[in-house]
């Protein structure tokens, strides 16, 4: 897919603006585990996801993590350029959850184009609104939904993303996604095992009863 | 203050655009307690706060409330026009916490101006980013800070806003602000009373020891 197809405002740019974009954009590969953006430590710019999966999360003062949302093919990572957005006062971390192929847009170029073009500025608005909505959904989950429901929904999501019922993931990693503690996740997974929903292995979780899992996940499926 | 002084993009508008704004804007008074916007039930438009205080909050399926942030003089309420922003998928409620004098901007007019003017679109971005930052701060409070700290900070904030040490507020109302339950708040306030930080009266809380209160509030002061 050509890079212009990822940017809905393309036809509203002048030829000169399009050239500026094309000249500045670079394809970039990121290996699984790469930290692409680390809060206010950097301002790398925007990333368009061609292939792969990014994880956007926060890290507390004590090092506790929680995943805010993930970005998939065709998604655009905005907060890796948070320095160009007045009003952003929080730190997010963006990492490659899988090997990924991205387009990179330098922050200054994007900022100029936002200032010149209402189409680019409005598109950026939509992106931010979308991310805000993701966070509000998570906020509601944290405040009002039970952890077993959130855990079950996470397992369903992993099963669908990885297209397998045998999830190679540690309890610690799940805790970091859900903003919980490993011991709590382990306890809950053992409960799921007692209910014969999953079977726990060494660093793996085998989903035995998809139907029961979906039922447990009901309140927390996106 | 003239309405133009509330809108930093004013000089970047054409005369025709300025006229369109001025023609559409109306001063509006809202009595304390008025619900100005109720989630997806309406799309009333934007409000500029001339005088008074607005409360922006969410209500869960079970009716539990939590205050996301407040808006004060010179602030602009954006989400009362959420229908014009693609990507907003959550419901907020906006109420007048005090009698208020507002300027009202109809959603269609603002939407047209966002589409025409990069300055208006970028300003809207900044507003949204600011609100997003407020919510991320609250999210961090909910995830990582203790309720006693949040309660103490709330009392400090009320004391400063109302300019009095005798707060006429019920435990239920505090619970609705903090997303907690009345019994939990009552228990915690009794604890503060035992520590001689406050004295509880009938529907009132008298702050006795401001210094101790600030100390308890430390982790949760904005």
Interface residues (C-beta under 8 A of the other chain):
Chain A: X58 X60 X61 X62 X64 X66 X85 X86 X87 X88 X89 X90 X114 X115 X116 X117 X118 X120 X121 X122 X124 X125 X126 X127 X128 X129 X130 X131 X132 X133 X135 X136 X137 X139 X140 X142 X143 X144 X179
Chain B: X58 X60 X61 X62 X64 X66 X85 X86 X87 X88 X89 X90 X114 X115 X116 X117 X118 X120 X121 X122 X124 X125 X126 X127 X128 X129 X130 X131 X132 X133 X135 X136 X137 X139 X140 X142 X143 X144 X179
